[in-house]
């Protein structure tokens, strides 16, 4: 039995990833919990809870404890993290873990306090925080401690963030509360407005994954998908057919917000760092990086090379783990949270 566990946690709006420094990524689940509405006992977690959404009676409540990257349901977040950590360490573990968690760069003191409380109640002995875009940059292998400019765009479920880093410092960062969830919700809104039909979040998410793109080069324009929901006029179950080109139009507005954030960041660059990025390009991480054609759309829009790591969803949790494992190199990015 190990005497000291170190866990890196990416507690995202859409997904939670946990890395054990000795064993790598040991958990990857949707950030969802299902609770008994009478007793508040846990009914299901992660993917199992996600499958219950919209398919259960009022005896079970399905919750997403985070919104826009921060905790909005503390008790639910506490229960979810506690169960995830016990699942990893085993119910009989004696020694409490040291934990590092990625947080949105614009998180307030109150939001960080809620995270601290949830992680402490889940059993952490020591807690460190690191800005998510910094962790993403480290996880993507960017040389952020060297005298050269690096830029990372991290698109999660609740927030999209840009950070420019150089010489072990954050030159500046930007964030917007528009990301993967907003893309899904834009699909729901469009279908409701144009087809007078309500579809579940899960169905809209599937549409995004199957037909969603940010650029015609993704080759999805002619692809179609049948979608089921409730017709608002008749109140009866109904089906419609959607095309890839239509889904891209559905998501145009939130994608435009993300592009505007990137443009604003690029326009703030001092000449030296602008030259670095023109030569080296930028890196796109987070689940949003998986949207087909997004990297090409950004590259064409700003005439810059855009690199997507092999596992963009893993960058934050890998980078946070790397940071706490190498405090001499990355210590200035770590914030120890006192109990």
N, C-alpha and C positions, 0 to 999 in steps of 0.2 A: 504493500500500500504506500502510495506517495504521501509525503508529509505536507506538500504544498502544491495545490492546483492553481494554475493560472489560466483564466478563461478570457478570451476576447469575444465581445458580443456586438453584433450589428443589429440593434433593435430598431428595425425599420417599420414604417407605416404598413407596408404590404407583407414583408417577409422578415423573419428573425433567423440569423445565422450565428452559431456559436462555434468557436475554435478552441480546442484544447492545445496548448503549446507543445505537448508531447505527441499528440495523435492527429493534429490537423483539424479540419472541419468535421465536427461530430454531430451537428444538428442544422437542418435547413428546413424550416416550416413556415407556412403562412402565419402572420401575427394575428391570430384569431383564437378566441376561447368561447366555448359553449358552457353555460351555467344553468343549473336548476333554478328556476325563478323563485321557488319557495325557500330553498335551503342555501342557495349560493354555492352548492357543491359543484365541482368541475365534472362536466359530462363528457367533454371532448376538447382536444387541443389541436392546433395546427391544421393540417390537411383534413383530418377527421372532422374538426369543427367547421371548416370551410364547406365541406360537403353537406352540412346540415342547414346552411343558410337558405331560407325560403321554403324549407321542406319539413318544418317542425311545428308542433302545437305551441300555445302560449305558455306551456310548462317549462320550456327551455328557451333561454335568451342567448343569442349569438352576438358577441361583441368583438369589435376591433379596438383594442386599448389605446392605440395611437392615432393621431390625426395631424397631418402636415409635419410629421417627423417628431412630434412631442407627445408625451403621455396626457391623455384626457380622461382616462378611467383608471385611477391609481390602484384600486383594489383588484381589478381585473388584470392589470399589468403585473402586480405582485404575485397573484396566483399563477399566472402563466409562466413567469420567469422561475418561480419556485419549482413548479413541476418540471420545466425543461432542465433546470440544474440538477434536480434529483434524478432525472432520467439519465443524465450524463455521468454523474458521480456515484449513483447508487444511493439507496435510502439509508444505508448504514455508515455513510462517510462521516468521519469525525472532524477532519480539518476543514475549516471554511476556506473558500477559494479567494484568490486575488483576482479582481475583475477589471478589465478596461472596456469602456463602452464608447462607441462613436456617437457624437451629438451634432445636430445641425449647427453650422457656424453662427447663426443668428439666434440661437436659443437663449432665452432670458434666464435670470437667476432663479425665478420661480419654477420654470420648466426644468432646469437642471436639478433643483431641489426635489422635484417630484420623481425624477429618474433616480437620484441618489436614494430616496426613501424606498422606492420599489426594489432596487437592487440590494439594498441593505436587508430589507425584509425577506428577500429571496435567499439570503444566507451569505452574502459577500463579507469577507473580513476587511479587505482593502479595496477601494474603488478609485480608478483613474478615468478621466474623460479625455477625449481627443476629438478635435473637429473632424467631421466626416470627410470633407474634401481633402484634408491633409492625410487622413488614413487611406483614402482612395488613391491618392498620389503615391504614397509609399507602397501600397499593395500592387499598384500598376508598374512599379519599378522605376519611377521617375527619380532623377538625382537631385532631390530637393535640398540637400546639404551642400551642393557644389555651387560655384559662382556662375550659374547659368540659369536662365528663366525656364520655368516649367508651368504649364497650365493644364488643369484637370477640370472637366465638366462631369459632375456626378448627378445623374438623374435617377431618383428613387421613386417610391410610391407617392410620398406626400410633398417632397420638396426637390427642386432642381438647384444645384449650387455650382458656382464657378470659383476657383481659387487660382491665383498666380503666386508661385513660390520661388524663392531663390535664397541661397546661403542660409539654410535652416530657418527661414522666416517667411511669414505670409505677407506678401506685398500688398495684396488686397483680396477681398472676396465679395461675391454677390450671391443672393439667393432669391428665389420666388417660390411661393406656395402653389406651384403648378408643376405637375409631374405625371407619373403613370396613372394615378387614381383619377386625375382630371381628364386624361385621355379617355378612360373608360366611361366616366360620367358624361362626357361630351357625346359619346355614342348613344347612351341612354336618352339624353335630351333630344338628339336629332330624330331618333326613331319615334319618340313620343310626339314631337312637333310635326314631322312629315308624314308619319303613317298612323298616327292616333293609336299607338300601341305601346304598352308598357312591357319592358323586358327586365329580367333580374340583373343585378350587378354581375353575377356569375356568367350569364349569357353574353352580356356586353364585353366582359373580359375575354371570353372565348372568341368573339368577333375581332377584338383587337389583336389577339395572338394569331388568328388564322388569316385575316385580311388586312390588318393595319400596316400602313407604311407611311413614310414621309417623303418618298421620292418615287417617280414612275419607274425608275430603273430596278426597283425591287421585283418587278414582273408580276405584280398581284392585281393589276387593274382589271383584267378580264376574268379573274377568278371570282366565283360566287359562292354564297353560303345561305342555307335556309335557316331562318331564325324564328323561334316560337315565343309567343307572349300572350298578353290579354288585350283584345281590341277594346278601346275605351268607349266606342260608340255602341257596340253590341253587348259588351261585358263578357264575351265568349272567348275561348282560346282561339288563337289565330296564328298564321305563319306568313312571313314575307321573305323575299329573296334580296340579298344585298350583294353589291359588287365591291371589289377592292378600290376602284376609283372613287366610289361614293363614300367608303369608310375613310379614305384619305381626306376627303372634303369635310367629313364630320369632325376630324381631329385638327383641322387647319388652324383654328383659333388658339388652342393651348400650345400647339407647336410654335405658332408665331410669337407667343409670350416668351417661350424658352429661347428662341432665336434673338429676340430683342434684348434679353439679359446677356447673351453671349456678345452681341454687338456692343452693348454698353461697356462690357468688360474689356473688349479689345480696343475700344476707343480710349480707354484710360491708360493704356500701356505706355511707359516711358520708352524712348527710342531704342535703348539698349536691349530691353526685354522683348520689344516687338521684333527686333532683328533675330533674337534667339528663337522665338516661336515661328517666325517665317522660315527659319532653317530646319527646326526640329519638329514642328507641328504641335498639335495638342492631343490630349487623351480623353476619351469618352468612357465613363464607367457607370455602374449602377444598372438596375434592371431596365431602365429606359434605353440603355445602349443597345438592347436587343431588338428594338423597334426597327424593322427592316427599312433600309434607305436613309435612316437618320444621319449616320456618319457622312454619307455622300451629300446629303442636303446641306449639312453644316459646312462641309468642305467647299462645295460650290458657292454657297452664299458668301463665304468670307475668304475664298481663294487661299485655303490653308489645308495642309495635310491633317487628317483626323485618324488617329489610331484607336482601335477597340481591342482591349486585351482578350485573350481566349475565354476567360470567365469573368466578365465585367461585374456580375452580381457579387463576386467573392472579394473584390478589391478592398472594401472597407474593413471587413473582418480580418483579412490577411494583413493589411497594413497596420491595423491597431495591434495585432499580435506581434508583428515585427517591431513596432515602436516600443512596446513594453519589454520585449526581449532584449532590446539594445538601447537602454536608457542613456548611455554616453553619447550616442549618435542622435537620438531623437528626443532626449529628455525635455528640451525646451517646448516641445509640443504637448507634453503630458501635464494634465492638471490633476493633482492629487486632491481628492475630496475628503476633508476631515470629518470624522464622525461626531 
